[in-house]
Amino acid sequence: MISAEPLAGRPSRRIIAAVAVLVVAQAVTACDQAFVIAPPIGEAMERGGLHFERASFLDIPPVTQEAAAMTARETVDGNVDDGWLTRITLVTVTGPGNPRLEWEPARDPLVYAVEWSDGPTVGLTLISARTGEVLLVTAY
């Protein structure tokens, strides 16, 4: 005989549905985890041992994308006369980091990768999604 009352300790259908939605969404975003950087910068990052993957949609950093863009804008203005931001992506980083700033991706892997250009020059600024600190600036 089947009871109409839910069994004690059994998860509700709403919880199961929510978990299923999260699992499917994570699986869909995992299919597009690669993060491609402009060729001269991407090649330099590879040579330096830094590797990037798109962050999970579940990663919610304390620093907002808008705050990271403002910080990156300051670095662009300090490096070129008339540059613009071309793309901001939340990524996870592996590799040696930046010893000069004592940044180790193993401890602080979540960063905003901010690509920028002024025409002939392309650049990349990495900003910690935890602290908002500029971790790396490079341009080619």
C-alpha positions in Angstrom: 0.0 0.0 0.0 1.4 3.4 -1.0 0.9 6.3 1.4 0.0 9.8 0.1 2.3 11.4 2.7 5.9 12.0 1.8 8.4 9.7 3.5 10.4 11.1 6.3 13.9 12.0 5.3 13.2 11.8 1.6 14.2 14.9 -0.4 11.3 16.9 -1.9 10.8 17.1 -5.6 11.7 20.8 -5.6 15.1 20.1 -4.1 15.7 17.3 -6.6 14.7 19.6 -9.4 16.9 22.4 -8.2 19.9 20.1 -8.0 19.2 18.7 -11.4 19.1 22.2 -12.9 22.4 23.1 -11.3 24.0 19.9 -12.6 22.8 20.4 -16.1 23.8 24.0 -16.2 27.3 23.1 -14.9 27.6 20.4 -17.5 26.6 22.8 -20.3 29.1 25.5 -19.2 31.8 22.9 -18.8 31.6 22.2 -22.5 32.9 25.8 -23.2 35.6 26.1 -20.5 38.4 27.2 -22.8 39.4 30.8 -22.7 41.3 32.1 -25.7 43.5 35.2 -25.4 44.7 37.3 -28.3 47.6 35.5 -29.9 50.7 37.5 -28.8 49.5 37.6 -25.2 48.2 34.1 -25.2 51.5 32.8 -26.4 53.4 34.8 -23.8 51.2 33.5 -21.0 51.7 29.9 -22.2 55.5 30.5 -22.2 55.2 31.9 -18.7 53.3 28.9 -17.5 49.9 30.6 -16.9 46.8 28.7 -18.0 43.3 30.1 -18.0 39.8 28.5 -17.9 36.5 30.2 -17.7 35.2 30.3 -14.1 32.1 28.3 -13.2 28.8 30.2 -13.1 28.7 29.2 -9.5 31.8 31.3 -8.7 30.5 34.5 -7.2 33.5 36.8 -6.4 33.5 39.6 -3.8 34.8 42.0 -6.4 32.2 43.0 -9.1 33.0 43.0 -12.8 32.3 46.8 -12.8 34.9 47.4 -10.1 37.4 45.2 -12.0 36.7 47.2 -15.1 37.4 50.5 -13.3 40.7 49.2 -12.0 41.7 47.9 -15.4 40.7 51.2 -17.0 43.3 52.9 -14.7 46.0 50.5 -15.8 45.1 51.0 -19.5 45.2 54.8 -19.1 48.7 54.4 -17.4 50.0 52.4 -20.4 48.5 53.9 -23.5 47.1 57.2 -24.6 43.8 56.1 -26.1 43.0 52.5 -25.2 39.7 50.7 -24.7 38.6 47.6 -22.9 37.7 44.8 -25.3 36.7 41.9 -23.0 36.3 41.1 -19.3 36.1 37.4 -18.4 36.0 35.8 -15.0 38.6 33.0 -15.2 40.6 30.6 -13.0 44.3 30.6 -13.4 46.9 28.0 -12.8 50.7 28.4 -13.0 53.4 30.4 -11.3 51.5 33.7 -10.8 53.5 36.8 -10.1 56.2 36.3 -7.5 56.9 40.1 -7.3 53.4 40.7 -6.0 53.4 37.4 -4.0 50.4 36.2 -6.1 50.1 32.4 -6.3 47.2 31.1 -8.3 47.0 28.0 -6.1 45.9 30.3 -3.3 44.0 33.0 -5.3 43.0 31.4 -8.7 39.8 33.4 -9.5 40.6 36.6 -11.5 39.2 38.9 -14.0 41.1 38.7 -17.3 40.6 42.1 -18.9 41.8 42.4 -22.5 42.4 45.9 -23.9 43.7 47.6 -27.0 44.7 50.9 -28.5 44.8 49.7 -32.1 48.3 48.3 -32.7 48.8 47.3 -29.1 46.9 44.6 -27.3 47.1 44.1 -23.6 45.9 42.0 -20.7 45.3 43.0 -17.1 44.6 40.4 -14.4 42.7 41.6 -11.4 42.0 39.5 -8.3 38.3 38.7 -8.0 38.9 38.4 -4.3 40.7 41.6 -3.5 40.5 43.8 -6.6 44.3 44.1 -6.7 46.1 44.3 -10.1 48.0 41.0 -10.4 49.6 41.3 -13.8 49.7 43.8 -16.7 51.2 42.9 -20.1 51.0 44.4 -23.6 52.3 43.6 -27.1 
